[in-house]
């Protein structure tokens, strides 16, 4: 009998992953600080990290800023046999460390990866046709993710450009926020195309500086993910951008968006990284100014279009 699949994180993505693996015939150990009732008989809920030790593949579905907190507790029960694959759309600290690198440094697990692209909790829960990409340098990790999740409605691709996938996923979260600004401000489709094209180029510049490959940003992890966000896949970042265009109150806008959004902190960190390294990142810089209350959404969009 194959080992169960672990899911770390009780949020929407964690619950959706646990449900998808169970529907695919897998046994799941689902860790959460506050375990809920199991979605099916194939899902065992727990708040004990030790319960994940028997899993082969473990999905890490916690926001990037909480990874440094949970990684040591998780790592105490792991060894080199375990595969860790995260679904975070964030980067850690002002140095923009990737989540996979942090997991590899903070736990005994070395075979790590990232699941990214146009994949949302809603799509996973409903079985909506779509796709995603696994970034990993280990073919066995990509194979394990396929075995756990791939179905007639979910196509999975893979690449060895792990850094590129992680940075693209994080930067698309930021661009989706900007897309929300644009959609609510009702700028023309042409202006939106200009803004998003520039955004992907900016994301690639940041990614290449961090060690990723430029072509990754034109695949599912980058442009594919952004197309889905703009196309209306119910992305929380887009909802937040729209809400911020209606009110300058970040707390109120966040409540309307209804989800934890990692782009709120990454914009400022990317802007500071760009300033230190000389990478051109005007969209991140303007988005950070809007989030800090230094510019209104209208002023920010005007500054970008006039640049």
Secondary structure by P-SEA (a helix, b strand, c coil): ccbbbbbccccaaaaaaaaaaaaabbbbbbbbccccccccccccccccccccccccbbbbcccccccccccccccccccccbbbbbbcccccccccccaaaaaaaaccccbbbbbbccccaaaaaaccccbbbbbcccaaaaaaaaaacccccbbbbbbcaaaaaaaaaaaaaaaaaaaaaaaaacccaaaaaaaaaaaaaaaaaaaaaacccaaaaaccccaaaaaaaaaccccaaaaaaaaaaacccaaaaaaaaccccccccaaaaaaaaaaacccccaaaaaaaaaaaccccaaaaaaaaaac
